[in-house]
């Protein structure tokens, strides 16, 4: 039997506010354990929460960015469960009346057609603390409550995805948007952007959903793809052997490349949700929605379309260059120097991103400024250097952060464009290779490349290739007369 997966994602994005959701404690990452807490976020008796307005504005921005409805009134609820890093014994979240509902996101999976994924809801909630299991002795778990109370939005998709690639494309698009909006730094390793995947399978063509498993601990795009792929195969094997899928939460073990059972999946009634008695319903004024709308930047899809129209880029190139707000900004600064847009795109994507990826660096850490890369592209255009020589110039630019003109002058790499100088070298090469000359005269025109190569070798690659080709052909053809 042929099966298909049904996939939905629950994405938690930690909002980049200066303070926590219900108190004034700092949200700075990396502080000494348990130094960013107060009676409110620790749930001490007699304390009352005060909602962070900036967190609400950021959540509304996200809702607008995915074409969702912003509820004029939403309600905070208590989600009750007991865990060592949840000091209050409940999490303040939203349940029946979330802030955002009914959104949509267009994605472009690498292995398929563009797809629109529905977004069921985006609700606000506070984060829990962090359990630390290493470095404290065998069997000892330490608790750091600095993260407790940090504002989160949870973005819950519809079960619209039908392959791991579609899930990754959706997740990457969300990741890009929260960074464009500057409401979340998107750091998956630090947990500020994290994902749980709900995965089930069903016979292909069936309308009924199968029993799902929720996959936890997915801290990279690669692990999302691996975990879903593994879980699909695991569930199919169980069904083909006549077994039944258990609704449960499963932990992804990246080292072993497998999921393992963590606990039986809770239902909503297990959490005993009820409206938080310490918080009034959240009434969002129209002025706040207008404020959020006014602070929306140009988003990835709109920027991609503009890059295609304004710079004449292909869809793929425009998509790559708009992956992040920082990369798009870098590219636009390169073009702003007067560099050819298409050539600038090629050098940004292939040479620069290739070098940065090799070193594990981000575009914000580029040792080559946008202005210097633009200058390099211009030197190719004005034929000061050839494209091949430009790669030799790029290496010390990347290593030293120097400008291309300085390197060209220092290394003597300026392109030879003087026709008489090139003719002299061509005459020399032709005189040294009479055998190849005769081959050309006998009709073997492919040997033309041999002569061009010899000229380029003698000039250390500095001769203008187009001029060399033209002069070599003219001189060899003259021998046919």
Secondary structure in CASP SS format (residue, H / E / C, confidence):
PFRMAT SS
TARGET T0000
AUTHOR 0000-0000-0000
METHOD secondary structure of the structure
MODEL  1
X C 1.00
X C 1.00
X E 1.00
X E 1.00
X E 1.00
X E 1.00
X E 1.00
X E 1.00
X E 1.00
X E 1.00
X E 1.00
X E 1.00
X E 1.00
X E 1.00
X C 1.00
X C 1.00
X C 1.00
X C 1.00
X E 1.00
X C 1.00
X C 1.00
X C 1.00
X C 1.00
X C 1.00
X C 1.00
X E 1.00
X C 1.00
X C 1.00
X C 1.00
X C 1.00
X C 1.00
X C 1.00
X C 1.00
X C 1.00
X C 1.00
X C 1.00
X C 1.00
X C 1.00
X C 1.00
X C 1.00
X C 1.00
X C 1.00
X C 1.00
X C 1.00
X C 1.00
X C 1.00
X C 1.00
X C 1.00
X C 1.00
X C 1.00
X C 1.00
X C 1.00
X H 1.00
X H 1.00
X H 1.00
X H 1.00
X H 1.00
X H 1.00
X H 1.00
X H 1.00
X H 1.00
X H 1.00
X H 1.00
X H 1.00
X H 1.00
X C 1.00
X C 1.00
X C 1.00
X E 1.00
X E 1.00
X C 1.00
X C 1.00
X E 1.00
X E 1.00
X C 1.00
X E 1.00
X E 1.00
X E 1.00
X E 1.00
X E 1.00
X C 1.00
X C 1.00
X C 1.00
X C 1.00
X C 1.00
X C 1.00
X C 1.00
X C 1.00
X C 1.00
X E 1.00
X E 1.00
X E 1.00
X E 1.00
X E 1.00
X C 1.00
X C 1.00
X C 1.00
X C 1.00
X C 1.00
X E 1.00
X E 1.00
X E 1.00
X E 1.00
X E 1.00
X E 1.00
X E 1.00
X E 1.00
X E 1.00
X C 1.00
X C 1.00
X C 1.00
X C 1.00
X C 1.00
X E 1.00
X E 1.00
X E 1.00
X E 1.00
X E 1.00
X E 1.00
X E 1.00
X E 1.00
X E 1.00
X E 1.00
X E 1.00
X E 1.00
X E 1.00
X C 1.00
X C 1.00
X C 1.00
X E 1.00
X E 1.00
X E 1.00
X C 1.00
X C 1.00
X C 1.00
X C 1.00
X C 1.00
X C 1.00
X C 1.00
X C 1.00
X C 1.00
X E 1.00
X E 1.00
X E 1.00
X C 1.00
X C 1.00
X C 1.00
X C 1.00
X C 1.00
X C 1.00
X E 1.00
X E 1.00
X E 1.00
X E 1.00
X E 1.00
X E 1.00
X E 1.00
X C 1.00
X C 1.00
X C 1.00
X E 1.00
X C 1.00
X C 1.00
X H 1.00
X H 1.00
X H 1.00
X H 1.00
X H 1.00
X H 1.00
X H 1.00
X H 1.00
X H 1.00
X H 1.00
X H 1.00
X H 1.00
X H 1.00
X H 1.00
X H 1.00
X H 1.00
X H 1.00
X H 1.00
X C 1.00
X C 1.00
X C 1.00
X C 1.00
X C 1.00
X C 1.00
X C 1.00
X C 1.00
X C 1.00
X C 1.00
X C 1.00
X E 1.00
X E 1.00
X E 1.00
X E 1.00
X E 1.00
X E 1.00
X E 1.00
X E 1.00
X E 1.00
X E 1.00
X E 1.00
X C 1.00
X C 1.00
X C 1.00
X C 1.00
X C 1.00
X C 1.00
X C 1.00
X C 1.00
X C 1.00
X E 1.00
X E 1.00
X E 1.00
X E 1.00
X E 1.00
X E 1.00
X C 1.00
X C 1.00
X H 1.00
X H 1.00
X H 1.00
X H 1.00
X H 1.00
X H 1.00
X H 1.00
X H 1.00
X H 1.00
X H 1.00
X H 1.00
X H 1.00
X H 1.00
X H 1.00
X H 1.00
X H 1.00
X H 1.00
X H 1.00
X H 1.00
X H 1.00
X C 1.00
X C 1.00
X C 1.00
X C 1.00
X C 1.00
X C 1.00
X C 1.00
X E 1.00
X E 1.00
X E 1.00
X E 1.00
X E 1.00
X E 1.00
X C 1.00
X C 1.00
X C 1.00
X C 1.00
X E 1.00
X E 1.00
X E 1.00
X E 1.00
X E 1.00
X E 1.00
X E 1.00
X C 1.00
X C 1.00
X C 1.00
X H 1.00
X H 1.00
X H 1.00
X H 1.00
X C 1.00
X C 1.00
X E 1.00
X E 1.00
X C 1.00
X C 1.00
X C 1.00
X C 1.00
X C 1.00
X C 1.00
X E 1.00
X E 1.00
X C 1.00
X C 1.00
X H 1.00
X H 1.00
X H 1.00
X H 1.00
X H 1.00
X H 1.00
X H 1.00
X H 1.00
X H 1.00
X C 1.00
X C 1.00
X C 1.00
X C 1.00
X C 1.00
X H 1.00
X H 1.00
X H 1.00
X H 1.00
X H 1.00
X H 1.00
X H 1.00
X H 1.00
X H 1.00
X H 1.00
X H 1.00
X H 1.00
X C 1.00
X C 1.00
X C 1.00
X H 1.00
X H 1.00
X H 1.00
X H 1.00
X H 1.00
X H 1.00
X H 1.00
X C 1.00
X C 1.00
X C 1.00
X H 1.00
X H 1.00
X H 1.00
X H 1.00
X H 1.00
X H 1.00
X H 1.00
X H 1.00
X H 1.00
X H 1.00
X H 1.00
X H 1.00
X C 1.00
X C 1.00
X C 1.00
X C 1.00
X H 1.00
X H 1.00
X H 1.00
X H 1.00
X H 1.00
X H 1.00
X H 1.00
X H 1.00
X H 1.00
X H 1.00
X H 1.00
X H 1.00
X H 1.00
X H 1.00
X H 1.00
X H 1.00
X H 1.00
X H 1.00
X H 1.00
X C 1.00
X C 1.00
X C 1.00
X H 1.00
X H 1.00
X H 1.00
X C 1.00
X C 1.00
X C 1.00
X C 1.00
X H 1.00
X H 1.00
X H 1.00
X H 1.00
X H 1.00
X H 1.00
X H 1.00
X H 1.00
X H 1.00
X H 1.00
X H 1.00
X H 1.00
X C 1.00
X C 1.00
X C 1.00
X C 1.00
X C 1.00
X H 1.00
X H 1.00
X H 1.00
X H 1.00
X H 1.00
X H 1.00
X H 1.00
X H 1.00
X H 1.00
X H 1.00
X H 1.00
X H 1.00
X H 1.00
X H 1.00
X C 1.00
X C 1.00
X C 1.00
X H 1.00
X H 1.00
X H 1.00
X H 1.00
X H 1.00
X H 1.00
X H 1.00
X H 1.00
X C 1.00
X C 1.00
X C 1.00
X C 1.00
X E 1.00
X C 1.00
X C 1.00
X H 1.00
X H 1.00
X H 1.00
X H 1.00
X H 1.00
X H 1.00
X H 1.00
X H 1.00
X H 1.00
X H 1.00
X H 1.00
X H 1.00
X H 1.00
X H 1.00
X C 1.00
X H 1.00
X H 1.00
X H 1.00
X H 1.00
X H 1.00
X H 1.00
X H 1.00
X H 1.00
X C 1.00
X C 1.00
X C 1.00
X H 1.00
X H 1.00
X H 1.00
X H 1.00
X H 1.00
X H 1.00
X H 1.00
X H 1.00
X H 1.00
X H 1.00
X H 1.00
X H 1.00
X H 1.00
X H 1.00
X C 1.00
X C 1.00
X C 1.00
X C 1.00
X E 1.00
X C 1.00
X H 1.00
X H 1.00
X H 1.00
X H 1.00
X H 1.00
X H 1.00
X H 1.00
X H 1.00
X H 1.00
X H 1.00
X H 1.00
X H 1.00
X H 1.00
X H 1.00
X C 1.00
X C 1.00
X C 1.00
END
